[in-house]
Structures are given as structure tokens and as C-alpha cells.
Amino acid sequence: MNESGRKYCMRDWGIKKAAAGLMLGALLLQSCTLIPGMKMKDNPANTWYRDLPPTDQGAVVVVQPITTDLINQLVVDEKMETRILTAEFSEVPDYYRIGPGDILQITVWDHPELTIPAGSFRNPEDSGQQIGDDGSLYYPYVGVIQADGMTVPSCVKC
């Protein structure tokens, strides 16, 4: 035999080895179906569930086939429920309306003399500005503000 014949023979032997390995692997995988003991047998020791009282006797059980129409309907129902929940939680909050007797804590940045007039001589209950019985509020350098019925954000813009 010449050199090229020998290489051909060696290459052929490698292909035969690979094919034999694949066949052996396929045979080993099939042995799982042939081994005895792959069947579930009713073991008399595991009959605890038979002693339970029957429930829903006489109840009608509706078996519904799972189809694409059913899945599409479930998706639509879920989206509708999501929309309802989103609408429930996205309502604009009704802001608190300022009324007579309310106390507002007003902060003026970089002006502590306007933030807490009378400084440390005021007790915590009186630290804010009280709305009068007529619904007005007096604040230094601003004057009288009619705050009755306003929301806090609208009062900030005054």
C-alpha cells in the first residue's frame, strides 16, 4: 500500500469509530424504556387519600379545551383588568382645601427672619401662620392673602 492508501484507511477507521460511538450512545439511551420498574403501581401502603371524605359531590365540572381563542380571551381579560386597576390608582388626588383655623408652616429660603417671625420665642403650636376666621392670612412683606378654599399648591403661587 502506498502512503495515500494508508491515510485513507486511517481516516475511514476514525469515521467507523465515531459511528460506532453514536450507535452505542443511542442504544444506551433506549435502555431507559426497557428496564422494568418504569410503571407506577398502586402500593397498598399509599392509600391515605382514599380515606378522605369526598367533596363537592354532585358538582358539575366543566372541562374546557385549551385553544388559541381561549388564550386570546384570557389575554384580553387580563389587559382589561390592568386598565381598570390603572384607572383606579391614577385618579388625580383631591387636594386639601385650606380653611379658617388652619395653621400653615411657611418657609422662605435664605430669610430666617421671615420663616419663623419672632424666632425662638414662639412655641411649636404657634410656629405656623394661622388662617383667620374670615379665611385670610397675614404675612410680612406680602400682606393679607385670602386663603380660604385654596389648595396648598395654589397658595404657594400667591
FENVENJO-V216768 format. One record per helix or strand of 2 or more residues. SS is the DSSP state (H for helix, E for strand). FROM is the first residue (numbers start at 1). LEN is the number of residues. If there is no record, write none. Layout:
BEGIN
SS & FROM & LEN
SS & FROM & LEN
END
This chain:
BEGIN
H & 3 & 32
H & 44 & 3
H & 48 & 4
H & 68 & 22
E & 103 & 2
H & 112 & 4
H & 119 & 3
H & 124 & 3
E & 129 & 2
E & 136 & 4
E & 143 & 4
H & 152 & 5
END
